[in-house]
């Protein structure tokens, strides 16, 4: 991994350095070695979030397999595993390949896999000793897995109406589980589901209660192994997972998959984290910020900032102005500023009662970390003085 002209945000037109060299220098992001926009990760916030989730899972008898697709950053994989994560979750075989190459010993793929090329690779890696699991929600998925000859471990997935993947009805769930039981080289390791798209607690609780009913059905039919995996939990409802599935912790390995918790955010997850409901169990702290420069103030009430859809997430809310850093002046709160829209490389800033001028730097919080990391190849990790102490590399 080399920091050079290919690394967005780092100003290295001629030189190249290793991340270790950058960290040893501890440069300030304001010292001339960086350009704007620039995404950074606050080290203290990440450490606190990882510790908070590790402690939460321990208190509630949960294993943690955080969704690595949020960051695809090996530096953060390692930090979560050191803190006691049972494994890591991914969404695709390509992401699983990245984790395999970085030596992650236990991986859940939260998807059905039908691609024979990927299935053959998974079977070969499983035969070589890798502990990897993926989901099935159809007999076709079981048949595709069996055609490799195995060995493959799968989780049957329960879904809900108007949701994403997953079997909608319990009788169909039993049918798929029986197909796994009969398939040579395919082993049923447990049951999984995803509640994160449901709009309210009542719907989430109802779905999780159906997961309990599904578990009891499969157990009664003697389709589950001695210590089955029971897995759920996005980043918005993991408290309900702990509450509704908790009675099964003596009969199953309960695995939580919340991925956005590692960095949290200043938008969607700030409002939807379970620690809003159970404040004494948290909190999480926003660890991602983007620094961008005001390029123009062409008319009253409007400023144009050099940051756009190529740089920041926008699918779960626009960036949130937090701080203004004027040239030669003290930092101040970004009161009276609001991002109204984004182009590819520009943000439109509505200005109401604030003073901003071309050249000012603005610190933005983001909403939805899962679509922030994929826009940056190399990301500085900074201390509270915005000195770089590490560099993350992403693999998207």
C-alpha positions in Angstrom: 0.0 0.0 0.0 1.5 3.3 -1.1 0.3 6.9 -0.6 0.9 8.8 -3.8 -0.8 10.8 -6.5 -3.6 8.1 -6.7 -4.7 8.8 -3.1 -7.5 11.4 -3.1 -7.2 14.0 -0.5 -3.4 13.4 0.0 -1.3 16.0 -1.8 1.5 13.8 -3.2 2.1 14.9 -6.8 5.7 13.6 -6.9 6.5 11.6 -3.8 5.2 8.3 -2.4 5.2 7.1 1.1 3.9 4.2 3.1 1.1 4.6 5.7 3.7 3.9 8.4 5.8 6.9 7.2 2.8 9.2 7.1 1.8 8.1 10.6 5.4 8.6 11.9 5.4 12.2 10.7 2.0 12.9 12.4 1.2 15.6 9.9 -1.7 18.0 10.5 -4.4 17.8 7.9 -4.1 21.6 7.7 -0.3 21.6 7.2 -0.2 21.5 3.4 0.1 17.8 2.8 -3.6 17.4 2.1 -6.1 18.9 -0.2 -9.9 19.3 -0.1 -12.3 17.6 0.2 -10.8 15.1 2.7 -12.6 12.3 4.6 -11.0 11.5 8.0 -11.7 9.0 10.8 -11.4 10.2 14.4 -9.3 7.6 16.2 -10.8 8.2 19.7 -14.4 7.8 18.4 -13.7 4.6 16.6 -12.0 3.1 19.7 -14.8 4.1 21.9 -17.5 2.7 19.5 -15.7 -0.7 19.2 -15.4 -0.9 23.0 -19.0 0.1 23.5 -20.3 -2.7 21.2 -18.0 -5.3 22.6 -19.2 -4.5 26.1 -22.9 -4.5 24.9 -22.6 -7.9 23.3 -20.9 -9.3 26.4 -23.6 -8.0 28.7 -26.3 -9.5 26.6 -24.7 -12.9 25.7 -24.3 -12.0 22.1 -21.5 -12.9 19.7 -20.5 -10.0 17.4 -19.8 -10.4 13.7 -20.0 -6.8 12.5 -20.8 -6.2 8.8 -17.4 -5.4 7.2 -19.0 -4.1 4.0 -19.5 -0.9 5.9 -15.8 -0.1 5.8 -13.9 -2.8 3.8 -10.9 -1.4 5.7 -8.6 -4.1 7.1 -7.3 -1.8 9.8 -10.8 -1.7 11.3 -11.4 -5.4 10.8 -8.3 -6.0 13.0 -9.4 -3.6 15.7 -12.9 -5.2 15.9 -11.4 -8.7 16.1 -8.9 -7.7 18.7 -11.9 -6.4 20.8 -13.4 -9.8 20.7 -15.6 -10.0 17.6 -16.5 -13.6 16.9 -16.2 -13.1 13.1 -17.0 -10.6 10.4 -20.0 -10.3 8.0 -19.9 -9.4 4.3 -22.4 -9.1 1.5 -20.7 -10.7 -1.5 -18.2 -13.4 -2.4 -15.8 -10.7 -3.6 -15.8 -9.1 -0.1 -15.4 -12.6 1.4 -12.3 -13.0 -0.8 -10.8 -9.8 0.6 -11.4 -11.0 4.2 -9.9 -14.4 3.4 -6.7 -12.8 1.9 -6.4 -10.7 5.1 -6.6 -13.8 7.3 -10.1 -13.4 8.8 -10.8 -16.9 10.2 -14.6 -16.8 10.4 -16.9 -15.0 7.9 -20.7 -14.8 7.4 -21.9 -13.9 3.9 -25.3 -12.3 4.4 -26.7 -13.4 1.0 -27.6 -16.4 -1.0 -25.0 -17.4 -3.5 -25.9 -18.9 -6.9 -22.7 -18.2 -8.9 -21.0 -21.5 -9.5 -17.6 -19.9 -9.7 -17.9 -18.4 -6.3 -19.5 -21.5 -4.8 -16.7 -23.7 -6.0 -14.1 -21.4 -4.5 -16.0 -21.3 -1.2 -16.2 -25.1 -1.1 -12.5 -25.4 -1.7 -11.6 -22.8 1.0 -14.0 -24.5 3.4 -12.4 -27.9 2.7 -9.0 -26.2 3.5 -10.3 -25.2 6.9 -11.9 -21.8 6.5 -15.0 -21.3 8.6 -17.4 -19.5 6.2 -21.2 -19.4 6.1 -23.7 -18.1 3.6 -27.5 -17.8 3.4 -30.1 -19.8 1.4 -33.7 -18.8 0.9 -34.7 -21.3 -1.9 -34.3 -24.9 -2.9 -32.5 -23.5 -6.0 -29.9 -22.0 -3.7 -29.5 -25.4 -1.9 -29.2 -27.2 -5.3 -26.5 -24.8 -6.5 -24.5 -25.3 -3.3 -24.8 -29.1 -3.5 -23.5 -29.2 -7.1 -20.1 -28.2 -5.8 -19.9 -31.3 -3.7 -19.2 -29.2 -0.6 -18.3 -28.9 2.1 -20.5 -25.8 2.6 -22.2 -24.4 5.7 -25.4 -22.5 5.2 -28.0 -20.6 7.2 -31.7 -20.6 6.1 -32.9 -17.1 5.9 -36.3 -15.9 7.1 -37.6 -12.7 5.5 -40.7 -10.5 5.7 -43.3 -9.1 3.3 -42.0 -6.2 1.2 -38.5 -6.9 2.5 -35.3 -8.0 0.8 -34.3 -11.6 0.6 -35.5 -14.4 2.9 -38.3 -17.0 3.0 -41.6 -15.4 3.7 -43.5 -18.3 5.2 -42.6 -20.9 7.8 -43.7 -23.9 5.8 -41.4 -22.9 2.9 -38.6 -22.3 5.4 -39.0 -25.9 6.6 -39.0 -27.1 3.0 -35.7 -25.4 2.3 -34.2 -26.7 5.6 -35.2 -30.2 4.6 -33.5 -29.7 1.2 -30.3 -28.7 3.0 -30.6 -31.8 5.2 -30.8 -34.0 2.1 -28.1 -32.2 0.1 -24.7 -34.0 0.0 -21.9 -31.8 1.1 -24.2 -29.0 2.5 -24.6 -28.5 6.2 -27.4 -26.5 7.9 -25.6 -24.3 10.5 -28.6 -22.3 11.7 -31.1 -19.6 11.0 -30.7 -15.9 10.0 -32.8 -12.8 9.3 -32.6 -9.1 8.8 -35.0 -6.7 10.5 -33.3 -3.4 9.5 -35.8 -2.4 6.8 -38.9 -2.6 9.1 -40.2 0.9 9.9 -41.1 0.6 13.6 -40.6 -1.4 16.8 -43.8 -3.2 16.6 -42.9 -4.6 13.1 -39.4 -5.4 14.3 -40.7 -7.3 17.3 -43.2 -9.2 15.3 -40.5 -10.3 12.8 -38.1 -11.3 15.6 -40.9 -13.3 17.2 -41.4 -15.1 13.9 -37.7 -15.9 14.0 -38.2 -17.5 17.4 -41.1 -19.5 16.0 -39.0 -20.5 13.0 -36.2 -21.7 15.3 -38.6 -23.7 17.4 -40.0 -25.3 14.2 -36.6 -26.3 12.9 -35.6 -27.6 16.3 -38.7 -29.7 16.7 -38.1 -31.3 13.3 -34.5 -32.1 14.4 -33.1 -30.0 11.5 -30.7 -27.9 13.5 -27.2 -28.9 14.7 -26.3 -29.1 18.4 -25.2 -25.5 18.7 -27.0 -23.6 15.9 -26.3 -20.1 14.9 -29.2 -17.6 15.2 -28.2 -14.3 13.6 -29.9 -10.9 13.1 -29.3 -7.3 13.8 -28.6 -4.3 11.8 -27.4 -1.1 13.4 -30.8 0.4 14.2 -32.6 -2.3 16.1 -30.0 -4.5 17.8 -31.6 -3.8 21.2 -34.7 -5.5 20.1 -32.7 -8.5 18.8 -31.2 -8.8 22.3 -34.6 -8.6 23.9 -36.7 -10.8 21.6 -34.0 -13.5 20.8 -32.3 -13.4 24.2 -34.2 -16.4 25.7 -32.6 -18.7 23.1 -29.0 -17.8 24.1 -28.7 -21.1 26.0 -29.8 -23.1 23.0 -28.1 -21.2 20.2 -25.2 -19.0 19.4 -26.7 -15.5 19.0 -24.8 -13.5 16.4 -25.3 -9.8 16.0 -24.2 -8.3 12.6 -24.4 -4.5 13.2 -21.8 -2.8 10.9 -22.4 1.0 11.0 -21.7 1.1 14.7 -17.9 1.2 14.2 -18.1 4.8 13.0 -21.7 5.8 13.7 -22.7 9.1 12.0 -24.2 12.5 12.5 -27.4 11.8 10.6 -29.5 8.6 10.1 -27.9 6.5 12.8 -27.6 9.4 15.3 -31.4 9.4 15.2 -32.0 5.6 14.9 -29.3 4.0 17.1 -30.8 1.8 19.8 -28.9 3.9 22.3 -31.6 6.6 21.8 -34.0 4.1 23.4 -31.5 2.5 25.9 -29.3 5.4 26.6 -27.6 3.8 29.6 -26.2 1.1 27.4 -24.3 3.5 25.1 -23.4 5.9 23.5 -21.9 5.7 20.1 -19.9 8.7 18.7 -19.7 9.9 15.1 -16.2 9.2 13.9 -16.3 10.3 10.2 -16.0 13.9 9.0 -15.3 15.5 5.7 -13.4 18.8 5.4 -14.2 20.8 2.3 -13.5 24.3 1.1 -15.9 27.1 0.2 -15.2 27.9 -3.5 -17.7 30.6 -4.2 -20.3 32.9 -2.5 -22.0 34.0 -5.7 -25.2 35.5 -4.2 -26.7 36.3 -0.8 -27.8 33.2 1.0 -25.7 30.8 -1.1 -22.2 29.4 -0.9 -20.7 26.7 -3.1 -18.4 24.1 -1.4 -16.0 21.8 -3.2 -17.6 18.5 -2.1 -20.1 16.4 -4.0 -21.7 13.0 -4.6 -18.2 11.6 -5.5 -17.1 12.4 -1.9 -19.9 12.0 0.5 -23.0 9.8 1.1 -26.3 11.3 0.2 -28.7 8.3 0.2 -29.8 8.7 3.8 -29.5 12.4 4.2 -27.2 15.2 3.0 -24.0 16.2 4.9 -24.3 18.2 8.1 -22.2 21.4 8.5 -20.6 21.3 11.9 -17.8 23.8 12.1 -16.3 26.7 10.1 -12.5 27.2 10.0 -11.7 30.6 8.5 -8.2 31.3 7.3 -6.3 32.9 10.2 -9.3 32.8 12.6 -10.6 30.6 15.3 -13.0 27.7 14.5 -16.7 28.4 15.2 -19.9 26.4 15.0 -21.5 26.2 11.6 -24.9 27.6 12.8 -27.0 29.0 10.0 -25.6 26.6 7.4 -27.4 23.8 5.6 -26.6 21.7 2.6 -29.5 22.0 0.2 -28.3 19.8 -2.7 -25.3 18.1 -4.2 -23.8 17.9 -7.7 -21.0 15.5 -8.6 -18.3 17.8 -7.1 -20.2 20.7 -5.5 -22.4 21.2 -2.5 -25.0 24.0 -2.4 -24.9 25.6 1.0 -27.9 27.6 2.2 -26.6 30.5 4.4 -28.9 32.0 6.9 -27.3 34.3 9.4 -23.8 32.8 9.1 -20.7 34.4 7.5 -18.7 32.3 5.1 -16.2 33.4 2.5 -14.3 31.7 -0.3 -11.3 29.8 1.1 -13.0 28.9 4.4 -12.9 25.3 5.5 -16.1 23.6 6.7 -16.2 20.4 8.7 -19.2 18.2 7.8 -20.7 15.2 9.5 -22.1 12.5 7.3 -25.3 10.4 7.3 -24.9 6.7 6.6 -21.3 5.4 6.8 -21.9 2.5 4.5 -21.8 4.8 1.5 -19.0 6.9 2.7 -16.0 4.5 2.8 -16.5 3.3 -0.8 -15.7 6.8 -2.2 -12.2 6.9 -0.7 -9.2 4.7 -1.3 -7.0 6.0 1.5 -8.4 7.6 4.6 -6.4 9.4 7.3 -7.0 8.4 10.9 -6.6 11.5 13.1 -6.3 12.5 16.7 -8.4 15.3 18.3 -5.9 17.9 17.0 -6.4 16.5 13.4 -2.9 15.1 13.3 -2.7 11.9 11.2 -1.9 8.8 13.3 -2.7 6.1 10.8 -4.1 5.6 7.3 -6.9 3.2 6.4 -6.9 1.5 2.9 -10.3 0.4 1.6 -11.0 -2.6 -0.7 -14.2 -1.9 -2.7 
